[in-house]
Amino acid sequence: MDEGQAKEWMKAALVRAEKALQRSEVPVGCLFIYNQNVIAIGSNEVNETKNATRHAEMTCIDTVLAWCTKEEKKYEDVFAEVSFCCL
């Protein structure tokens, strides 16, 4: 991954975090990348859903699992580089 692409992905995560803040959520955004493509993007949905497990990472994992099924990929083949929030 080159630095320019990493910055673009970080900007996308920050935009998602800003949208979460506008919905009165903790401002966290998350992306999952596979073969240089965004396959999932999420943000905190804890307050909106009244479900303490709906952190950005978890909403993305749900999307990744659905993507893996659709694309016939093993979820074990999808790796993530993340900075987790304190759940």
Gaussian input, Z-matrix of N, CA and C with variables (Angstrom, degrees):
# hf/3-21g

backbone

0 1
 N
 C     1     B1
 C     2     B2     1     A1
 N     3     B3     2     A2     1     D1
 C     4     B4     3     A3     2     D2
 C     5     B5     4     A4     3     D3
 N     6     B6     5     A5     4     D4
 C     7     B7     6     A6     5     D5
 C     8     B8     7     A7     6     D6
 N     9     B9     8     A8     7     D7
 C    10    B10     9     A9     8     D8
 C    11    B11    10    A10     9     D9
 N    12    B12    11    A11    10    D10
 C    13    B13    12    A12    11    D11
 C    14    B14    13    A13    12    D12
 N    15    B15    14    A14    13    D13
 C    16    B16    15    A15    14    D14
 C    17    B17    16    A16    15    D15
 N    18    B18    17    A17    16    D16
 C    19    B19    18    A18    17    D17
 C    20    B20    19    A19    18    D18
 N    21    B21    20    A20    19    D19
 C    22    B22    21    A21    20    D20
 C    23    B23    22    A22    21    D21
 N    24    B24    23    A23    22    D22
 C    25    B25    24    A24    23    D23
 C    26    B26    25    A25    24    D24
 N    27    B27    26    A26    25    D25
 C    28    B28    27    A27    26    D26
 C    29    B29    28    A28    27    D27
 N    30    B30    29    A29    28    D28
 C    31    B31    30    A30    29    D29
 C    32    B32    31    A31    30    D30
 N    33    B33    32    A32    31    D31
 C    34    B34    33    A33    32    D32
 C    35    B35    34    A34    33    D33
 N    36    B36    35    A35    34    D34
 C    37    B37    36    A36    35    D35
 C    38    B38    37    A37    36    D36
 N    39    B39    38    A38    37    D37
 C    40    B40    39    A39    38    D38
 C    41    B41    40    A40    39    D39
 N    42    B42    41    A41    40    D40
 C    43    B43    42    A42    41    D41
 C    44    B44    43    A43    42    D42
 N    45    B45    44    A44    43    D43
 C    46    B46    45    A45    44    D44
 C    47    B47    46    A46    45    D45
 N    48    B48    47    A47    46    D46
 C    49    B49    48    A48    47    D47
 C    50    B50    49    A49    48    D48
 N    51    B51    50    A50    49    D49
 C    52    B52    51    A51    50    D50
 C    53    B53    52    A52    51    D51
 N    54    B54    53    A53    52    D52
 C    55    B55    54    A54    53    D53
 C    56    B56    55    A55    54    D54
 N    57    B57    56    A56    55    D55
 C    58    B58    57    A57    56    D56
 C    59    B59    58    A58    57    D57
 N    60    B60    59    A59    58    D58
 C    61    B61    60    A60    59    D59
 C    62    B62    61    A61    60    D60
 N    63    B63    62    A62    61    D61
 C    64    B64    63    A63    62    D62
 C    65    B65    64    A64    63    D63
 N    66    B66    65    A65    64    D64
 C    67    B67    66    A66    65    D65
 C    68    B68    67    A67    66    D66
 N    69    B69    68    A68    67    D67
 C    70    B70    69    A69    68    D68
 C    71    B71    70    A70    69    D69
 N    72    B72    71    A71    70    D70
 C    73    B73    72    A72    71    D71
 C    74    B74    73    A73    72    D72
 N    75    B75    74    A74    73    D73
 C    76    B76    75    A75    74    D74
 C    77    B77    76    A76    75    D75
 N    78    B78    77    A77    76    D76
 C    79    B79    78    A78    77    D77
 C    80    B80    79    A79    78    D78
 N    81    B81    80    A80    79    D79
 C    82    B82    81    A81    80    D80
 C    83    B83    82    A82    81    D81
 N    84    B84    83    A83    82    D82
 C    85    B85    84    A84    83    D83
 C    86    B86    85    A85    84    D84
 N    87    B87    86    A86    85    D85
 C    88    B88    87    A87    86    D86
 C    89    B89    88    A88    87    D87
 N    90    B90    89    A89    88    D88
 C    91    B91    90    A90    89    D89
 C    92    B92    91    A91    90    D90
 N    93    B93    92    A92    91    D91
 C    94    B94    93    A93    92    D92
 C    95    B95    94    A94    93    D93
 N    96    B96    95    A95    94    D94
 C    97    B97    96    A96    95    D95
 C    98    B98    97    A97    96    D96
 N    99    B99    98    A98    97    D97
 C   100   B100    99    A99    98    D98
 C   101   B101   100   A100    99    D99
 N   102   B102   101   A101   100   D100
 C   103   B103   102   A102   101   D101
 C   104   B104   103   A103   102   D102
 N   105   B105   104   A104   103   D103
 C   106   B106   105   A105   104   D104
 C   107   B107   106   A106   105   D105
 N   108   B108   107   A107   106   D106
 C   109   B109   108   A108   107   D107
 C   110   B110   109   A109   108   D108
 N   111   B111   110   A110   109   D109
 C   112   B112   111   A111   110   D110
 C   113   B113   112   A112   111   D111
 N   114   B114   113   A113   112   D112
 C   115   B115   114   A114   113   D113
 C   116   B116   115   A115   114   D114
 N   117   B117   116   A116   115   D115
 C   118   B118   117   A117   116   D116
 C   119   B119   118   A118   117   D117
 N   120   B120   119   A119   118   D118
 C   121   B121   120   A120   119   D119
 C   122   B122   121   A121   120   D120
 N   123   B123   122   A122   121   D121
 C   124   B124   123   A123   122   D122
 C   125   B125   124   A124   123   D123
 N   126   B126   125   A125   124   D124
 C   127   B127   126   A126   125   D125
 C   128   B128   127   A127   126   D126
 N   129   B129   128   A128   127   D127
 C   130   B130   129   A129   128   D128
 C   131   B131   130   A130   129   D129
 N   132   B132   131   A131   130   D130
 C   133   B133   132   A132   131   D131
 C   134   B134   133   A133   132   D132
 N   135   B135   134   A134   133   D133
 C   136   B136   135   A135   134   D134
 C   137   B137   136   A136   135   D135
 N   138   B138   137   A137   136   D136
 C   139   B139   138   A138   137   D137
 C   140   B140   139   A139   138   D138
 N   141   B141   140   A140   139   D139
 C   142   B142   141   A141   140   D140
 C   143   B143   142   A142   141   D141
 N   144   B144   143   A143   142   D142
 C   145   B145   144   A144   143   D143
 C   146   B146   145   A145   144   D144
 N   147   B147   146   A146   145   D145
 C   148   B148   147   A147   146   D146
 C   149   B149   148   A148   147   D147
 N   150   B150   149   A149   148   D148
 C   151   B151   150   A150   149   D149
 C   152   B152   151   A151   150   D150
 N   153   B153   152   A152   151   D151
 C   154   B154   153   A153   152   D152
 C   155   B155   154   A154   153   D153
 N   156   B156   155   A155   154   D154
 C   157   B157   156   A156   155   D155
 C   158   B158   157   A157   156   D156
 N   159   B159   158   A158   157   D157
 C   160   B160   159   A159   158   D158
 C   161   B161   160   A160   159   D159
 N   162   B162   161   A161   160   D160
 C   163   B163   162   A162   161   D161
 C   164   B164   163   A163   162   D162
 N   165   B165   164   A164   163   D163
 C   166   B166   165   A165   164   D164
 C   167   B167   166   A166   165   D165
 N   168   B168   167   A167   166   D166
 C   169   B169   168   A168   167   D167
 C   170   B170   169   A169   168   D168
 N   171   B171   170   A170   169   D169
 C   172   B172   171   A171   170   D170
 C   173   B173   172   A172   171   D171
 N   174   B174   173   A173   172   D172
 C   175   B175   174   A174   173   D173
 C   176   B176   175   A175   174   D174
 N   177   B177   176   A176   175   D175
 C   178   B178   177   A177   176   D176
 C   179   B179   178   A178   177   D177
 N   180   B180   179   A179   178   D178
 C   181   B181   180   A180   179   D179
 C   182   B182   181   A181   180   D180
 N   183   B183   182   A182   181   D181
 C   184   B184   183   A183   182   D182
 C   185   B185   184   A184   183   D183
 N   186   B186   185   A185   184   D184
 C   187   B187   186   A186   185   D185
 C   188   B188   187   A187   186   D186
 N   189   B189   188   A188   187   D187
 C   190   B190   189   A189   188   D188
 C   191   B191   190   A190   189   D189
 N   192   B192   191   A191   190   D190
 C   193   B193   192   A192   191   D191
 C   194   B194   193   A193   192   D192
 N   195   B195   194   A194   193   D193
 C   196   B196   195   A195   194   D194
 C   197   B197   196   A196   195   D195
 N   198   B198   197   A197   196   D196
 C   199   B199   198   A198   197   D197
 C   200   B200   199   A199   198   D198
 N   201   B201   200   A200   199   D199
 C   202   B202   201   A201   200   D200
 C   203   B203   202   A202   201   D201
 N   204   B204   203   A203   202   D202
 C   205   B205   204   A204   203   D203
 C   206   B206   205   A205   204   D204
 N   207   B207   206   A206   205   D205
 C   208   B208   207   A207   206   D206
 C   209   B209   208   A208   207   D207
 N   210   B210   209   A209   208   D208
 C   211   B211   210   A210   209   D209
 C   212   B212   211   A211   210   D210
 N   213   B213   212   A212   211   D211
 C   214   B214   213   A213   212   D212
 C   215   B215   214   A214   213   D213
 N   216   B216   215   A215   214   D214
 C   217   B217   216   A216   215   D215
 C   218   B218   217   A217   216   D216
 N   219   B219   218   A218   217   D217
 C   220   B220   219   A219   218   D218
 C   221   B221   220   A220   219   D219
 N   222   B222   221   A221   220   D220
 C   223   B223   222   A222   221   D221
 C   224   B224   223   A223   222   D222
 N   225   B225   224   A224   223   D223
 C   226   B226   225   A225   224   D224
 C   227   B227   226   A226   225   D225
 N   228   B228   227   A227   226   D226
 C   229   B229   228   A228   227   D227
 C   230   B230   229   A229   228   D228
 N   231   B231   230   A230   229   D229
 C   232   B232   231   A231   230   D230
 C   233   B233   232   A232   231   D231
 N   234   B234   233   A233   232   D232
 C   235   B235   234   A234   233   D233
 C   236   B236   235   A235   234   D234
 N   237   B237   236   A236   235   D235
 C   238   B238   237   A237   236   D236
 C   239   B239   238   A238   237   D237
 N   240   B240   239   A239   238   D238
 C   241   B241   240   A240   239   D239
 C   242   B242   241   A241   240   D240
 N   243   B243   242   A242   241   D241
 C   244   B244   243   A243   242   D242
 C   245   B245   244   A244   243   D243
 N   246   B246   245   A245   244   D244
 C   247   B247   246   A246   245   D245
 C   248   B248   247   A247   246   D246
 N   249   B249   248   A248   247   D247
 C   250   B250   249   A249   248   D248
 C   251   B251   250   A250   249   D249
 N   252   B252   251   A251   250   D250
 C   253   B253   252   A252   251   D251
 C   254   B254   253   A253   252   D252
 N   255   B255   254   A254   253   D253
 C   256   B256   255   A255   254   D254
 C   257   B257   256   A256   255   D255
 N   258   B258   257   A257   256   D256
 C   259   B259   258   A258   257   D257
 C   260   B260   259   A259   258   D258

   B1=1.4421
   B2=1.5204
   B3=1.3120
   B4=1.4578
   B5=1.5284
   B6=1.3157
   B7=1.4616
   B8=1.5245
   B9=1.3199
   B10=1.4600
   B11=1.5156
   B12=1.3279
   B13=1.4574
   B14=1.5225
   B15=1.3107
   B16=1.4697
   B17=1.5365
   B18=1.3191
   B19=1.4760
   B20=1.5240
   B21=1.3157
   B22=1.4701
   B23=1.5277
   B24=1.3251
   B25=1.4618
   B26=1.5255
   B27=1.3309
   B28=1.4572
   B29=1.5234
   B30=1.3250
   B31=1.4700
   B32=1.5300
   B33=1.3266
   B34=1.4686
   B35=1.5251
   B36=1.3270
   B37=1.4650
   B38=1.5257
   B39=1.3195
   B40=1.4630
   B41=1.5257
   B42=1.3236
   B43=1.4690
   B44=1.5267
   B45=1.3257
   B46=1.4704
   B47=1.5286
   B48=1.3320
   B49=1.4662
   B50=1.5259
   B51=1.3104
   B52=1.4683
   B53=1.5308
   B54=1.3159
   B55=1.4663
   B56=1.5289
   B57=1.3234
   B58=1.4698
   B59=1.5265
   B60=1.3132
   B61=1.4584
   B62=1.5288
   B63=1.3206
   B64=1.4657
   B65=1.5220
   B66=1.3427
   B67=1.4699
   B68=1.5312
   B69=1.3367
   B70=1.4697
   B71=1.5196
   B72=1.3254
   B73=1.4553
   B74=1.5301
   B75=1.3266
   B76=1.4645
   B77=1.5274
   B78=1.3372
   B79=1.4739
   B80=1.5268
   B81=1.3182
   B82=1.4617
   B83=1.5206
   B84=1.3202
   B85=1.4601
   B86=1.5194
   B87=1.3138
   B88=1.4586
   B89=1.5244
   B90=1.3311
   B91=1.4613
   B92=1.5127
   B93=1.3170
   B94=1.4530
   B95=1.5191
   B96=1.3216
   B97=1.4563
   B98=1.5190
   B99=1.3427
   B100=1.4569
   B101=1.5171
   B102=1.3122
   B103=1.4717
   B104=1.5270
   B105=1.3279
   B106=1.4646
   B107=1.5291
   B108=1.3225
   B109=1.4580
   B110=1.5199
   B111=1.3266
   B112=1.4565
   B113=1.5249
   B114=1.3280
   B115=1.4678
   B116=1.5215
   B117=1.3280
   B118=1.4604
   B119=1.5151
   B120=1.2982
   B121=1.4568
   B122=1.5166
   B123=1.3135
   B124=1.4585
   B125=1.5075
   B126=1.3047
   B127=1.4599
   B128=1.5196
   B129=1.3212
   B130=1.4520
   B131=1.5275
   B132=1.3219
   B133=1.4697
   B134=1.5266
   B135=1.3378
   B136=1.4660
   B137=1.5238
   B138=1.3154
   B139=1.4634
   B140=1.5216
   B141=1.3077
   B142=1.4624
   B143=1.5304
   B144=1.3267
   B145=1.4635
   B146=1.5275
   B147=1.3397
   B148=1.4748
   B149=1.5335
   B150=1.3251
   B151=1.4556
   B152=1.5302
   B153=1.3180
   B154=1.4651
   B155=1.5217
   B156=1.3277
   B157=1.4649
   B158=1.5243
   B159=1.3012
   B160=1.4652
   B161=1.5297
   B162=1.3242
   B163=1.4681
   B164=1.5279
   B165=1.3213
   B166=1.4658
   B167=1.5225
   B168=1.3283
   B169=1.4644
   B170=1.5228
   B171=1.3170
   B172=1.4628
   B173=1.5269
   B174=1.3298
   B175=1.4644
   B176=1.5235
   B177=1.3250
   B178=1.4645
   B179=1.5236
   B180=1.3031
   B181=1.4620
   B182=1.5263
   B183=1.3239
   B184=1.4681
   B185=1.5284
   B186=1.3255
   B187=1.4649
   B188=1.5240
   B189=1.3329
   B190=1.4703
   B191=1.5240
   B192=1.3118
   B193=1.4695
   B194=1.5260
   B195=1.3276
   B196=1.4678
   B197=1.5254
   B198=1.3327
   B199=1.4702
   B200=1.5174
   B201=1.3341
   B202=1.4659
   B203=1.5256
   B204=1.3074
   B205=1.4661
   B206=1.5253
   B207=1.3250
   B208=1.4707
   B209=1.5221
   B210=1.3320
   B211=1.4648
   B212=1.5274
   B213=1.3177
   B214=1.4686
   B215=1.5310
   B216=1.3140
   B217=1.4652
   B218=1.5296
   B219=1.3116
   B220=1.4527
   B221=1.5267
   B222=1.3216
   B223=1.4600
   B224=1.5210
   B225=1.3188
   B226=1.4590
   B227=1.5307
   B228=1.3221
   B229=1.4585
   B230=1.5270
   B231=1.3081
   B232=1.4672
   B233=1.5232
   B234=1.3069
   B235=1.4637
   B236=1.5122
   B237=1.3203
   B238=1.4694
   B239=1.5180
   B240=1.3047
   B241=1.4573
   B242=1.5035
   B243=1.3227
   B244=1.4630
   B245=1.5146
   B246=1.2918
   B247=1.4629
   B248=1.5219
   B249=1.3211
   B250=1.4491
   B251=1.5170
   B252=1.3040
   B253=1.4500
   B254=1.5184
   B255=1.2884
   B256=1.4802
   B257=1.5202
   B258=1.3236
   B259=1.4562
   B260=1.4853
   A1=108.09
   A2=115.56
   A3=117.66
   A4=110.41
   A5=114.88
   A6=120.85
   A7=112.18
   A8=117.42
   A9=120.81
   A10=112.05
   A11=116.54
   A12=120.68
   A13=110.35
   A14=116.47
   A15=120.61
   A16=110.82
   A17=116.43
   A18=120.49
   A19=110.96
   A20=117.61
   A21=120.78
   A22=110.80
   A23=116.05
   A24=119.48
   A25=110.50
   A26=116.96
   A27=119.80
   A28=110.53
   A29=116.84
   A30=119.95
   A31=110.42
   A32=116.89
   A33=120.54
   A34=110.71
   A35=116.98
   A36=120.72
   A37=110.65
   A38=117.40
   A39=120.80
   A40=111.68
   A41=117.09
   A42=120.44
   A43=109.78
   A44=116.06
   A45=120.56
   A46=110.22
   A47=117.22
   A48=121.01
   A49=110.74
   A50=116.98
   A51=121.14
   A52=110.63
   A53=117.16
   A54=120.68
   A55=110.64
   A56=116.65
   A57=120.29
   A58=109.97
   A59=117.09
   A60=121.19
   A61=110.99
   A62=116.95
   A63=121.11
   A64=112.17
   A65=116.50
   A66=121.40
   A67=111.18
   A68=116.63
   A69=123.38
   A70=113.07
   A71=116.18
   A72=122.07
   A73=108.66
   A74=116.14
   A75=120.01
   A76=106.39
   A77=117.23
   A78=120.25
   A79=114.06
   A80=115.24
   A81=121.26
   A82=107.96
   A83=116.02
   A84=121.97
   A85=108.86
   A86=116.09
   A87=120.55
   A88=109.24
   A89=115.75
   A90=122.27
   A91=108.90
   A92=116.58
   A93=121.77
   A94=106.59
   A95=115.63
   A96=122.83
   A97=108.17
   A98=115.91
   A99=121.20
   A100=107.27
   A101=116.95
   A102=122.17
   A103=111.85
   A104=114.74
   A105=122.40
   A106=113.98
   A107=118.25
   A108=122.28
   A109=110.17
   A110=116.48
   A111=121.02
   A112=107.51
   A113=116.12
   A114=119.56
   A115=111.59
   A116=117.23
   A117=120.56
   A118=109.28
   A119=115.09
   A120=121.38
   A121=106.76
   A122=115.50
   A123=118.79
   A124=111.80
   A125=114.48
   A126=121.59
   A127=107.76
   A128=115.54
   A129=119.33
   A130=110.52
   A131=115.51
   A132=122.87
   A133=110.43
   A134=115.73
   A135=121.34
   A136=111.56
   A137=117.48
   A138=120.98
   A139=111.67
   A140=115.90
   A141=122.05
   A142=111.62
   A143=116.85
   A144=121.16
   A145=112.67
   A146=115.48
   A147=120.97
   A148=110.88
   A149=114.10
   A150=122.30
   A151=107.42
   A152=116.40
   A153=121.47
   A154=114.06
   A155=118.71
   A156=120.83
   A157=113.05
   A158=119.43
   A159=121.84
   A160=111.90
   A161=114.82
   A162=120.83
   A163=108.37
   A164=115.66
   A165=121.63
   A166=112.11
   A167=116.30
   A168=119.68
   A169=111.15
   A170=115.88
   A171=120.23
   A172=111.11
   A173=117.48
   A174=118.72
   A175=110.04
   A176=116.53
   A177=120.02
   A178=111.50
   A179=117.20
   A180=119.73
   A181=110.25
   A182=117.59
   A183=120.30
   A184=110.90
   A185=115.96
   A186=120.55
   A187=110.98
   A188=116.33
   A189=120.44
   A190=110.36
   A191=117.83
   A192=120.55
   A193=111.00
   A194=117.20
   A195=120.17
   A196=110.59
   A197=116.77
   A198=121.25
   A199=110.05
   A200=116.81
   A201=120.70
   A202=110.92
   A203=116.67
   A204=120.59
   A205=110.34
   A206=116.12
   A207=120.98
   A208=111.72
   A209=116.54
   A210=121.86
   A211=112.99
   A212=116.26
   A213=122.27
   A214=111.82
   A215=115.40
   A216=122.87
   A217=108.19
   A218=115.96
   A219=120.90
   A220=107.94
   A221=116.13
   A222=117.62
   A223=111.86
   A224=117.55
   A225=120.60
   A226=111.63
   A227=117.30
   A228=121.24
   A229=112.75
   A230=116.86
   A231=121.09
   A232=107.84
   A233=115.79
   A234=121.54
   A235=109.46
   A236=115.58
   A237=119.97
   A238=110.28
   A239=115.53
   A240=122.47
   A241=104.68
   A242=117.07
   A243=119.71
   A244=110.94
   A245=114.13
   A246=122.71
   A247=104.46
   A248=116.73
   A249=120.39
   A250=111.61
   A251=114.48
   A252=119.36
   A253=108.23
   A254=117.59
   A255=120.93
   A256=107.76
   A257=116.79
   A258=120.03
   A259=106.95
   D1=129.90
   D2=178.26
   D3=-87.99
   D4=161.67
   D5=-174.96
   D6=-62.04
   D7=-38.50
   D8=179.65
   D9=-62.16
   D10=-43.56
   D11=179.00
   D12=-66.38
   D13=-40.88
   D14=178.57
   D15=-60.08
   D16=-40.17
   D17=177.99
   D18=-65.03
   D19=-39.95
   D20=178.47
   D21=-63.54
   D22=-42.11
   D23=178.85
   D24=-66.36
   D25=-39.29
   D26=178.00
   D27=-63.85
   D28=-40.05
   D29=176.87
   D30=-60.58
   D31=-41.75
   D32=178.99
   D33=-62.50
   D34=-40.93
   D35=177.95
   D36=-65.66
   D37=-38.84
   D38=178.71
   D39=-67.72
   D40=-37.20
   D41=175.33
   D42=-61.69
   D43=-43.56
   D44=178.43
   D45=-63.59
   D46=-38.72
   D47=177.55
   D48=-64.08
   D49=-41.14
   D50=177.93
   D51=-61.47
   D52=-41.19
   D53=177.63
   D54=-63.80
   D55=-36.89
   D56=176.66
   D57=-63.52
   D58=-43.86
   D59=178.82
   D60=-60.31
   D61=-40.02
   D62=177.97
   D63=-63.52
   D64=-22.86
   D65=177.56
   D66=-96.41
   D67=14.97
   D68=-179.60
   D69=65.31
   D70=31.91
   D71=175.28
   D72=-103.63
   D73=163.14
   D74=171.33
   D75=-64.28
   D76=130.08
   D77=-172.48
   D78=-76.62
   D79=83.97
   D80=176.10
   D81=-127.78
   D82=132.25
   D83=174.47
   D84=-120.33
   D85=153.51
   D86=-175.96
   D87=-144.02
   D88=140.76
   D89=174.42
   D90=-127.04
   D91=146.47
   D92=167.56
   D93=-116.27
   D94=131.38
   D95=-176.92
   D96=-116.03
   D97=135.52
   D98=175.84
   D99=-136.30
   D100=123.56
   D101=-178.04
   D102=50.35
   D103=46.60
   D104=176.35
   D105=67.55
   D106=17.58
   D107=177.48
   D108=-124.03
   D109=140.07
   D110=175.31
   D111=-72.62
   D112=121.44
   D113=178.75
   D114=-109.74
   D115=-11.33
   D116=176.97
   D117=-157.76
   D118=143.59
   D119=175.75
   D120=-141.10
   D121=135.63
   D122=-177.23
   D123=-150.49
   D124=170.33
   D125=175.70
   D126=-148.72
   D127=169.77
   D128=-179.75
   D129=-60.21
   D130=139.37
   D131=177.55
   D132=-133.61
   D133=23.96
   D134=-174.65
   D135=-62.65
   D136=-53.12
   D137=-177.79
   D138=-68.16
   D139=-42.83
   D140=-178.17
   D141=-60.31
   D142=-42.45
   D143=-176.44
   D144=-96.27
   D145=-9.69
   D146=-175.09
   D147=55.98
   D148=40.03
   D149=-178.70
   D150=-132.83
   D151=111.75
   D152=-173.79
   D153=-65.73
   D154=-10.32
   D155=179.42
   D156=-90.68
   D157=-3.57
   D158=-173.02
   D159=-87.88
   D160=52.27
   D161=173.47
   D162=-75.42
   D163=161.55
   D164=-176.50
   D165=-53.20
   D166=-43.10
   D167=-178.34
   D168=-63.15
   D169=-39.59
   D170=-177.17
   D171=-71.33
   D172=-38.74
   D173=177.52
   D174=-64.77
   D175=-36.18
   D176=176.86
   D177=-67.21
   D178=-41.20
   D179=179.75
   D180=-59.90
   D181=-40.43
   D182=176.53
   D183=-58.84
   D184=-43.34
   D185=179.76
   D186=-66.72
   D187=-40.63
   D188=179.07
   D189=-62.25
   D190=-44.08
   D191=179.52
   D192=-60.97
   D193=-41.14
   D194=176.73
   D195=-65.26
   D196=-40.48
   D197=178.59
   D198=-62.28
   D199=-43.73
   D200=-179.85
   D201=-59.75
   D202=-42.10
   D203=178.24
   D204=-62.65
   D205=-48.30
   D206=-178.77
   D207=-62.24
   D208=-41.38
   D209=-176.36
   D210=-90.23
   D211=1.41
   D212=-178.87
   D213=56.18
   D214=46.43
   D215=177.00
   D216=-110.05
   D217=150.85
   D218=173.07
   D219=-81.58
   D220=133.03
   D221=-180.00
   D222=-61.98
   D223=-23.46
   D224=177.88
   D225=-66.19
   D226=-19.69
   D227=-179.53
   D228=-85.38
   D229=-7.88
   D230=-179.91
   D231=-98.25
   D232=116.97
   D233=-178.58
   D234=-108.80
   D235=154.55
   D236=-179.24
   D237=-133.34
   D238=140.88
   D239=169.40
   D240=-108.76
   D241=113.58
   D242=-173.11
   D243=-135.56
   D244=157.71
   D245=166.59
   D246=-115.26
   D247=103.79
   D248=-175.63
   D249=-73.86
   D250=147.30
   D251=170.09
   D252=-80.39
   D253=166.96
   D254=177.87
   D255=-78.60
   D256=100.76
   D257=178.77
   D258=-70.66

